[in-house]
Amino acid sequence: MADAVVTIAARIKMVKARAGVMQLPAIVGMAFGDGGVDENGEPIAPSSSDTALKNEVFRKVVDNYEFVSDTTCRYFCTLSVDECVDVNINELALYDAEGDLVAIKTFKNKGKDADLEMTFRVDDVL
């Protein structure tokens, strides 16, 4: 079972934006990591207080997004054949234009082979 959290940093920015103190920075990319599972390969639940992945290995600007409902935006990011080769990806995060992680998700290992593209899609749900 995968785990996901909205970070405290994201919540602080949302409440300040709602108050008109600041504008909410756009989500611009995904960070990928290989430190999101325990020794048995089970996902480690992220904490909303996390400011980084357990072991970030790569960042990439999102390819696209779509609104799947009034309160959900789905972000897409494709790793090309030459990105993250031989990495067991098991954690990822959405990051904003200021570089802050706003949502973190952990899941079982997804091995990335050299001859494959992998597309990740993550829903930002409010």
C-alpha positions as CSV (number, residue, x, y, z in Angstrom):
1,M,0.0,0.0,0.0
2,A,1.3,3.4,-1.0
3,D,1.5,6.4,1.4
4,A,1.2,10.1,0.6
5,V,1.2,13.3,2.5
6,V,0.9,17.0,1.9
7,T,3.9,18.7,3.6
8,I,3.7,21.3,6.3
9,A,5.6,23.6,4.0
10,A,2.8,23.3,1.5
11,R,0.1,23.9,4.1
12,I,1.9,27.0,5.4
13,K,2.0,28.4,1.9
14,M,-1.7,27.6,1.3
15,V,-2.9,29.3,4.4
16,K,-0.8,32.4,3.6
17,A,-2.1,32.5,0.1
18,R,-5.7,32.3,1.3
19,A,-5.1,35.2,3.6
20,G,-3.6,37.2,0.7
21,V,-0.2,37.5,2.2
22,M,1.5,35.7,-0.7
23,Q,0.8,34.0,-4.0
24,L,1.0,30.2,-4.0
25,P,3.9,29.0,-6.1
26,A,3.0,26.6,-8.9
27,I,3.9,22.9,-8.8
28,V,6.6,22.6,-11.4
29,G,8.3,19.2,-11.0
30,M,8.7,15.8,-9.5
31,A,11.6,14.6,-7.4
32,F,12.4,10.8,-7.5
33,G,14.2,8.7,-4.8
34,D,15.1,5.2,-3.8
35,G,14.9,5.5,0.0
36,G,11.2,5.1,0.5
37,V,11.1,1.4,1.5
38,D,12.2,-0.6,4.5
39,E,14.5,-3.7,4.5
40,N,11.5,-5.9,3.5
41,G,10.7,-3.6,0.5
42,E,7.6,-2.2,2.2
43,P,6.9,1.6,1.9
44,I,7.9,3.8,4.7
45,A,5.1,6.3,5.5
46,P,6.3,9.8,4.8
47,S,5.7,12.5,7.4
48,S,4.1,15.9,6.7
49,S,7.1,17.5,8.4
50,D,9.5,16.0,5.9
51,T,11.4,18.6,3.8
52,A,13.3,16.1,1.6
53,L,13.0,12.6,0.2
54,K,14.9,9.9,2.2
55,N,17.3,9.6,-0.8
56,E,16.6,11.8,-3.7
57,V,18.2,10.7,-7.0
58,F,16.7,12.9,-9.7
59,R,14.4,15.9,-10.3
60,K,12.5,16.7,-13.5
61,V,10.0,19.3,-14.6
62,V,6.5,17.9,-15.1
63,D,5.4,17.1,-18.6
64,N,1.9,18.1,-18.2
65,Y,-1.1,18.2,-15.9
66,E,-4.9,17.8,-16.2
67,F,-7.8,18.7,-14.0
68,V,-9.7,15.4,-13.3
69,S,-12.2,17.1,-11.1
70,D,-12.9,20.5,-9.5
71,T,-10.6,19.6,-6.6
72,T,-8.0,17.3,-8.2
73,C,-5.1,18.1,-10.6
74,R,-3.1,15.2,-12.0
75,Y,0.6,15.8,-12.8
76,F,2.5,13.7,-15.3
77,C,6.3,13.2,-15.5
78,T,8.1,10.8,-17.9
79,L,11.5,9.4,-17.2
80,S,13.2,8.8,-20.6
81,V,15.2,5.7,-21.4
82,D,18.5,7.3,-20.2
83,E,17.2,8.7,-16.9
84,C,17.4,6.8,-13.6
85,V,18.6,3.6,-15.2
86,D,18.9,0.7,-12.8
87,V,17.3,2.7,-10.0
88,N,14.5,1.2,-7.8
89,I,12.2,4.2,-7.5
90,N,10.1,4.0,-4.4
91,E,9.5,7.6,-3.4
92,L,8.6,10.8,-5.2
93,A,7.5,14.3,-4.4
94,L,5.9,17.2,-6.2
95,Y,7.9,20.3,-5.8
96,D,6.9,23.9,-6.4
97,A,8.6,26.9,-8.2
98,E,10.5,27.7,-5.0
99,G,12.0,24.2,-4.8
100,D,10.0,23.1,-1.8
101,L,8.4,19.6,-1.6
102,V,4.7,20.0,-1.3
103,A,3.5,16.4,-1.4
104,I,5.5,13.2,-0.8
105,K,4.5,9.6,-1.9
106,T,6.1,6.3,-1.1
107,F,5.4,3.0,-2.8
108,K,7.0,-0.4,-3.6
109,N,10.0,-0.6,-5.8
110,K,9.6,0.3,-9.4
111,G,12.7,-0.8,-11.3
112,K,13.8,1.4,-14.1
113,D,15.4,-0.4,-17.0
114,A,17.6,1.3,-19.7
115,D,15.2,0.4,-22.6
116,L,12.1,1.7,-21.0
117,E,10.4,5.1,-20.5
118,M,8.3,5.3,-17.3
119,T,5.5,7.8,-16.8
120,F,4.5,8.7,-13.3
121,R,1.2,10.4,-12.5
122,V,0.4,12.0,-9.2
123,D,-2.9,13.5,-8.1
124,D,-2.9,16.7,-6.1
125,V,-6.2,16.5,-4.2
126,L,-7.7,19.2,-2.1
